Amino acid sequence: MGAHKTISLADEKMQYEFTAKLKSRLMMTLGIGVVMLILGIILLSLGFGETHHAAEHGKEAAKHSAEHGHHEYYWFKRVIANLWLNATFFNGIALIGVFFLAFNYVAHAGWSVIIKRVPETFGYFLPISMGSIIALFLLQIAMGDNYTLFHWTHAGITDPSSKNYDAIIAGKSGFLNVPFFFARMVIFFALWYGLFRRLRSFSLQEEEIKDFKAYLKNPVIYNKAVYTSAIFLVVFAVSESVISWDWLMSIDVHWFSTMYGWQNFASWFVSGLATITLTVILLKEQGYLKSVTKHHLHDLGKFMFAFSVFWSYVTFCQFLLIYYAHIPEETTYFNARLNLWDGYYKFLFFFNFFINFAFPLLVLMAKEAKRTTVILKVVAGAILMGHYLDFYLMIMPGTLGDNSGFGFVEIGCILIFASLFIYTIASNLAKAPMIAKNHPFIKESQNFNQFN
Amino acid sequence: MEKKEKQEFLVGVFDNESKLISAIDTLRAKGLKIHDVYTPYPVHDLDVHLGFKRTRLARAAFLFGITGTTLAIIMQSYMLGFAWPMIIGGKDHIAVPDFVPVTFELTVLCASLGMVATFLISNGLGPGKKALMFDPRSTDDKYVMAIDLGKNSKFTKETIEKMLLDNGVSEQPKTKEV
């Protein structure tokens, strides 16, 4: 309708209360996650859950299984692969929180100011996720060839006299070598986290302003934040591509795709948007963020809709070009996901397109659907599960082959990372007012209207 | 063909957006039916104030799009699968992933052409059609309101004129026959 009523900031609950109930629930979830992980490890090390098809099925499976060998280190690899999956997935969501802030600053966007504090807390998860990624990588290097997810880290891989020598990997070793890989990772982390802390500190400095009218005439802090955001966007564009080759594409090290960085960005971005939407709706249901209207939700819905389609576009592009050209060195990637191991990943591969493309496309198409909280919650949940599956399909075939599965280890890892993530968001939401009341565009955001 | 009877309109001219909007609200509250309003630029929420029904163009677009999708799939399957089967790149005759780009393009083409046709028909536009212009200043800096006298038979022309004058028109309302 025409003029909708604006809620005064005085009526807002500004201070988020991290309740003891939520805290104990999160600790309990974390505990359950750890217990399930340990239970899973015990079961796996006793030999449950392995599907060695080597004897019964063709030579491809035999060749593959030979790489994995005995179950003594099989369980270790499965645990590492799952921790790696969750760490990279949640690291992406945390990074997208900062990215969301940055592009809204650079675009001088007004609508998102009212929900700004939600993505602003995501960046605090970066130390946890990056810490686990760095620790996991070092652990793999320390444990040796049988335990690592990355074929290119094996000893003697670039040495022509070694029996491990691989000419293709040797050709890539100028980029893919342990010191450079590690240095890139640390530098990117420093840049992401440093720029995030700068943006956050500008946001908190704005809270201290006494004379808002005078600040509007010369918004110094805001201008600095726009400048920092522009730097972040450049850093992000480069680092996101490089980091997805490093962390995910280098698992299938003989294969490469120029679309991979895009696909990974789309996957992270749409999961990040789903997390923002879900958090905003849950906070609104608890009585916070009263100023968030159906108009704001409509924009978040449009974002999820658009970037689900974007993900499908780049993912299908990558598939179609490889399928059509039919060059063996390129098709290996999809061969593993469609044909190998009796089509072990075939169902998941097609289901990936259903849950991440068809479902959001059809459900979010209508205008009213993007404004209905129940539908948004269902779609955001489906998108998060769907893109976990996308990461699963990127990591598991190249590391575990047909020995992957979905059991205690997988669920345990998800619970651990999800509870840590929610704990980080909630504890940092409590550290600043829920609404950035001195942001120059706060009035525009309060009165935001889609005009239909 | 029977010649269409002429309609008589009363045309009110306003100076600014806020006067126009408040006049629309009060006149509609009194039960007057407004034919249409012409403004130099799109005014947000004008359709809400005028009480226009939500357009069904979106549904039309969806149906046109689905038609395009169906046509594309039938066309490609028939051509490559039955009429002249060819092996391309070692794939099946009917290789679904290959069909996706053409299907997408035909969906967009049918939806957009269909929407252009719908727009022309529903607005009575076409080649040689003379533009309906109540007051040419609505393309410059005035806001023009047209009231169909035939559809407001419960008011006399003088009452409507008086109502317009009481609600901020900037000049004496004129009558125009179309």
Interface residues (C-beta under 8 A of the other chain):
Chain A: M1 G2 A3 F316 F319 L320 Y323 Y324 A325 H326 N449 F451 N452
Chain B: H44 D45 D47 V48 H49 G89 G90 P97 D98 V100 P101
